[in-house]
Amino acid sequence: MARGEHHHIHAHDRVQRNRRRIAQEAARLMSEHGIRDFHHAKLKAAERLGILDAQALPRNNEIEDALREHQRIFHAESQPQLLQERREAAIEAMRFLRAYEPRLVGAVLDGTADGHSAVCLHVFADDPEAVVLFLHEHGVPVETQTRRLRASRDEQAEYPVLLFAADGLPFDITVFPIDALRQPPLDRIDEKPMRRASLATVETLLAESDDADDFERKLAAALR
């Protein structure tokens, strides 16, 4: 093997090792400190490890894989129960918000939710104030924010976000116009249309699941 080729292979292996190290550290930070932003987690992990090579920054899906492994190794007893509680709370909230076609998204849907995770829903109304008023009329105090999401690779838009707590759990509700029901925004992990599950889908999957792995298999089949 030529000397230059050997050096190239060695450099490639070093980059791959560093990617794994950063992904594992980012997963630890997300799990233990509640960091929800993948980009922030990977930059903080690289800084903590003293890795300055931008090529060594892992993709978001690599961090998600590392997060699942971290939870399996270090939180096998507690994480499934935390996830179950949030899925049950999601069903209650979706029934409550049924008039606004709620869809479950995020960590509670994909199975990586932990004690730091909010129950994230998408709801649909051409007048976002109608959702705010509905919550206020039912005695739910709401904090309002906005969130920028990507409708496509070249198009972004801001949407109202409603934050509240119920039964000790945080809820994060993004309000979309009705015509966005069939066009999910792009997922921050893989830049594909975000997975969303209807109330009926979540009820069926939760009722039929015997364990977390079974739920994920049925979820993937239902959302294909």
Solvent accessible surface area in square Angstrom, and as a share of the most:
residue,aa,sasa,rsa
1,M,161,0.72
2,A,67,0.52
3,R,221,0.81
4,G,55,0.52
5,E,93,0.42
6,H,112,0.50
7,H,119,0.53
8,H,127,0.57
9,I,71,0.36
10,H,92,0.41
11,A,24,0.19
12,H,102,0.45
13,D,61,0.32
14,R,106,0.39
15,V,25,0.15
16,Q,64,0.28
17,R,109,0.40
18,N,24,0.12
19,R,32,0.12
20,R,132,0.48
21,R,111,0.40
22,I,0,0.00
23,A,5,0.04
24,Q,111,0.49
25,E,25,0.11
26,A,0,0.00
27,A,0,0.00
28,R,61,0.22
29,L,1,0.01
30,M,4,0.02
31,S,10,0.06
32,E,83,0.37
33,H,115,0.51
34,G,19,0.18
35,I,23,0.12
36,R,68,0.25
37,D,71,0.37
38,F,10,0.04
39,H,107,0.48
40,H,92,0.41
41,A,0,0.00
42,K,23,0.10
43,L,80,0.40
44,K,75,0.32
45,A,0,0.00
46,A,8,0.06
47,E,134,0.60
48,R,139,0.51
49,L,54,0.27
50,G,55,0.53
51,I,18,0.09
52,L,169,0.84
53,D,60,0.31
54,A,79,0.61
55,Q,131,0.58
56,A,0,0.00
57,L,48,0.24
58,P,1,0.01
59,R,147,0.54
60,N,30,0.15
61,N,56,0.29
62,E,42,0.19
63,I,0,0.00
64,E,26,0.11
65,D,87,0.45
66,A,16,0.12
67,L,5,0.03
68,R,67,0.24
69,E,86,0.39
70,H,18,0.08
71,Q,10,0.04
72,R,156,0.57
73,I,109,0.55
74,F,132,0.55
75,H,58,0.26
76,A,59,0.46
77,E,162,0.73
78,S,54,0.35
79,Q,18,0.08
80,P,56,0.35
81,Q,102,0.45
82,L,53,0.26
83,L,6,0.03
84,Q,73,0.33
85,E,66,0.30
86,R,10,0.04
87,R,7,0.02
88,E,79,0.35
89,A,17,0.13
90,A,0,0.00
91,I,15,0.07
92,E,108,0.48
93,A,11,0.09
94,M,0,0.00
95,R,123,0.45
96,F,77,0.32
97,L,1,0.00
98,R,145,0.53
99,A,89,0.69
100,Y,33,0.12
101,E,82,0.37
102,P,5,0.03
103,R,47,0.17
104,L,0,0.00
105,V,7,0.04
106,G,32,0.30
107,A,24,0.19
108,V,0,0.00
109,L,2,0.01
110,D,20,0.11
111,G,10,0.10
112,T,7,0.04
113,A,0,0.00
114,D,11,0.06
115,G,44,0.43
116,H,89,0.40
117,S,2,0.01
118,A,27,0.21
119,V,0,0.00
120,C,36,0.21
121,L,1,0.00
122,H,7,0.03
123,V,0,0.00
124,F,7,0.03
125,A,10,0.08
126,D,103,0.53
127,D,80,0.41
128,P,43,0.27
129,E,114,0.51
130,A,37,0.29
131,V,0,0.00
132,V,15,0.09
133,L,103,0.51
134,F,44,0.18
135,L,0,0.00
136,H,97,0.43
137,E,121,0.54
138,H,101,0.45
139,G,62,0.60
140,V,28,0.16
141,P,108,0.68
142,V,29,0.17
143,E,99,0.44
144,T,82,0.48
145,Q,85,0.38
146,T,90,0.52
147,R,81,0.30
148,R,137,0.50
149,L,27,0.14
150,R,73,0.26
151,A,23,0.18
152,S,42,0.27
153,R,155,0.57
154,D,144,0.74
155,E,97,0.44
156,Q,94,0.42
157,A,34,0.27
158,E,99,0.44
159,Y,30,0.11
160,P,42,0.26
161,V,1,0.00
162,L,2,0.01
163,L,42,0.21
164,F,26,0.11
165,A,73,0.57
166,A,42,0.33
167,D,138,0.71
168,G,74,0.71
169,L,25,0.12
170,P,56,0.35
171,F,9,0.04
172,D,16,0.08
173,I,0,0.00
174,T,3,0.02
175,V,1,0.00
176,F,3,0.01
177,P,52,0.33
178,I,96,0.49
179,D,120,0.62
180,A,14,0.11
181,L,33,0.16
182,R,208,0.76
183,Q,108,0.48
184,P,33,0.21
185,P,5,0.03
186,L,24,0.12
187,D,30,0.16
188,R,128,0.47
189,I,32,0.16
190,D,70,0.36
191,E,65,0.29
192,K,130,0.55
193,P,87,0.55
194,M,30,0.14
195,R,97,0.35
196,R,26,0.09
197,A,0,0.00
198,S,30,0.20
199,L,15,0.07
200,A,67,0.52
201,T,32,0.19
202,V,0,0.00
203,E,51,0.23
204,T,69,0.40
205,L,7,0.03
206,L,27,0.13
207,A,88,0.68
208,E,90,0.40
209,S,26,0.17
210,D,131,0.68
211,D,80,0.41
212,A,44,0.34
213,D,96,0.50
214,D,18,0.09
215,F,2,0.01
216,E,42,0.19
217,R,151,0.55
218,K,62,0.26
219,L,0,0.00
220,A,39,0.30
221,A,55,0.43
222,A,57,0.45
223,L,53,0.27
224,R,226,0.82
